[in-house]
Amino acid sequence: MLNNTSSSFKNNQQKESNLRSIFANYRPVNLKLDAVSWSPYKNKPLLKPISLSINAGEFVAVVGPNGSGKTSLLRCIYRVNKPSSGEVLIDGKNIWSIPPRQYAQRIATVLQDTGSEFGLSVFEMVEIGLTPRSTHWKRTHIDIEAINEVLILLDISHLTERDFSSLSGGERQRVLIARALIQSPDILILDEPTNHLDIRHQLELLELLSTLPCTIVVSLHDLSLASAYADRVLVMDKGEMQDYSVPQEVFTEQNIKNVFGVETIIDKHPITQRPRFSFYTKKQQD
């Protein structure tokens, strides 16, 4: 029988092997927003002009209070909201000039609101992620092996035969992330992916995302998670970009007070050395 150390080492080796296999086809791209604005109304922009560049393979977190424009911005990137002005470019090419199927091969999304997908098993839900790159419906041995690997990676292999609609919120979220990963996207967009996840799965998910060889844009409510894992942070408020830089520069006491309306004590996390926050209100201080 293997002792705990040997078993852990073997599990880590297997996980690294799974990662290499699943991510072999990833091709990260540069993403640029050039004065992008959007609104469903005339003369009332909900998303005011935003210009920024994201390097290939970067992990960018988008933070801001409710209604700040985070989801509207992401919808412009994954081609649901067509900008009222400006352009979204990947490797210098306007995303709206790319044929739909080709764009679906390049971008994967994990959204907050998803239907129950009644009647589909967990395996079938993840399998949908292969559709954009498939030329036929029949799955090969390699396809099935890849699906099983990503199920193991997200700690949901025990749910393979379960009906997706019967799962808890956290389980469903991990299934949707597995579906996105199997797609081998150049860009991965996630809107509040840590919702419904317990602390361990939040940390494991963001650790996994930080290792992915693709360009990642993720909206987060938790500033500590954004600080711990993002290469750069985009701060949104009232539809405008307030700041865009590395966590150490974005997360200042004044910035947090201006955007979120709370007081903050900031120190360094003893392990990551990234900014760590203790929030309080003026009433608590008094």
N, C-alpha and C positions, 0 to 999 in steps of 0.2 A: 504493500500500500504506500502511495506517495505521502510524504509529510506535507504540512501546510505550505512550507517554503517552496518545495518542488512543484506542488500543484499550482501555486500562484505564478511561478516562473513559466510553467507550461501554458497557463491561461493567457499570460501576457504575450508569449510568443505567438499563440494562436490568434490573438486579437490583432497583433501587428501584421500577421499574414493576411487576415481578413481585410485590414485597411488597405494594404498594397493591392489586393485583388479588386476591391470595390472601386478604389480611386484611380485605377490605372488610366481610365479614359477622361479624367478631368482635365480641362484646359482653361485656367483662369484668364480673365480678360480685364482690361482697363475700362472703368466706367466713369463717364463724365456727365454732369448736369450743367447745361449752359443756359443760364437765365430761365430756368424752368418755373412756370407759374401755372396754376390750374384753378378753375372754378366752374360749377354748373350754372352759375348766374352771370348775367352781363353786368359789367361795371362793379362787381363785388368779388374780388379775388379771395378765395379761401386759402390758397397757397401762393405766397408772394415770391417774386423771382429769386431762385436759388441757383448759385453756381458753385460747384465743387468738383474735385477729381478724386477718384478712388483707384489706387494702384492694383494691378493684377495680384490676386491672392491676399489682399488686405481684408481684415475683419473690422467692419465699421458698425458701431452701435448708434442707434437713433433714440434719443431720450427727450422727454418733455412731458408736461402735464396733459391730462385728458383734453382733447380738442385742440391740441397744438399743431396738428397737421401731419403727424407721423404716418398714419395709415394712408392719407391722401398722397403723400410723397412716395411711399412704397408702391401704391397703385399706378403711379406714373412710370415707375421703373419696370414693373412687370406687365405693362401695356394694357391696363384696364382704363385708366384715366389718360386720355390723350391731352398733352399739355396745351393750355390756352395760348401759351407763347413759350419760346425756347425749345431746346432739344435735349433728349436723353441719348447719349452716344455710347456704344460699346466698341472699343478699339477704333474709334473715330467714325463709326457708322451709325446713322440715325436708326433707332430700333424700329421705327414705323416703316422703314424702307425694307426691312427683312421679312421674307415670306413667313406666314404664321407657323407653319410646321417647323421651319428652320429655327425660328425663335423659340418655339416650344422645346427644341432639342438643346437650347443653350441656357435656358433659365428654368429654375424650379422654385416653387413657392410653398410655404407652410403658413396658412392663414388662421385667424382666430375663429372664424365662424365657418363650420363645415357641416353639411347635412349628415344624416345617419348612414347614408349609403346602404339602405336596407337590403339585406339578402347577401351581402358580400362578406366573405371570411377575411380575416386579417391577412392571410397569404394573398388573396385576390386583390385586396386593397393595395398592398405593396407592389404587386405585379403590375398594376396600372402605371407605375412609374417607368416601366420599360416601353410603354406605347409610343412616345415620340420618336424613338430611335429604331422601332421595329418595322420590318417590311412584311411580316406575316404574323399570324395569331399563334401559331404553334411555338411553344417554348422549348428551347434546347436544354440539354443537361447543364450547360454553362449558365444559362439564365436562371434555372432553378437553384443551382448552387449559389449564385450571387444573391438571390432573394434570401436563401437560408442564412447566408453570412451576415447580411445586413439586419436580419431579425435577431441574430445572436448579438450583434454589435449594440443594438438598442435594447437588449435585455427583454425581448418580447417573443422569443422563439417558443415559449410555452403556451403562447396564445394563438399559434398558427391557425388552428381550426375553428377558433371562436368567431362568432358573428360580430362584425365590427360595431354594430349598433348596441351590443350588449356590454361594451367595455366602459370602464370608468373614464373620466375626462383625461386623466394623466396617461392612461394606457392608449387612448385614442390619439393623443398628441404624439406619442412616440411612434405609433404606426404611421402617422402622416409624415413625420420626419424621415422614417425609413423609406417611405415611398419617394420622397424628394431625393434622398441620397442615391437610391438605385438608378435614378435618372441620369447620373453623371453630369450634372450641370456645370456650365462655365460660371454662372452666377447663381447664388442661392439667396433667396429673399425670405425672411421669417418675420412674421408679425406677432410679437409677444409669445414666443415659443415656450417660455417657462411657465405660462399660465397652467394651472392644474397639476403641475409637477411638484413632488415633494423635494425637500432640500437636496437629498443625495442625487436625485435624477436631474435637478437643475444644474448642479455642479458638473455632473458627468456629461450632460448634454453640451454645456458651454466649453468644457475641456475638449470634447470631440470636435465641436465646430472650430475651435482654435487650431486644430491639426489639419483641417480639410484643405486640399490643394485647389481651392476655387475662391472666387471673390464673394464675400459675404456681407450682406446688409441686413441687420436685425434690429427691430424696435424692442426696447426693454423699458419696463417701469422701474426695475430695481437698479439704482445707481451703483450699488456695490458690485453687482454682477458686470455691469458695463465697464466699470473701472478695472475690474480684475482681469477681463478677457479681451477687451477691444484694443485694436491697434490705434484707432482714432474714434472720437465721439462727436456726433453731430447733435447739437442742442437746438430744439425747436420750441417756439412759443408763439401763439397767435398767428400761425401760418408763416412765420418768418424764421430764417436761420439766425440763431443768436451767437453761436460759436461752433468752430469745427477744428479740432486739434487733438493731440494726445491727451489721455485722461489727466495727467498731472497738470496740464495747462487749462483744460476745460473746467475741471471740478475745483473751483475756488469757493470760499464761503460767500463772497459777494454774488457770484454767478448763480449759485443755488438759491440764495435769498431772492434775487431778482426774478428768477424763472419759476421757482416752486413755492415761494412765499414762506419758507421755513428757515430757522437758524440752524447752523451746522458747526460742529467741531470736527476738524479734519486732521487725521494723523496717518501714519503709514501702517499698512497691514504687515505684521511681523514676518509673514511667509513670502508674500508676493511683492512687498515693498510698493504696492500701488496705493493710491488714496483710499482711506477708510473713513466712514462717516458715522457720526452720532447726531441725530436730528432732534430738535426740540422747538417749541414755540415760545414767543415772547411771554405768554401767560405762564408757561412752566418756569421761565427764568425769573419772573416776578414773584 
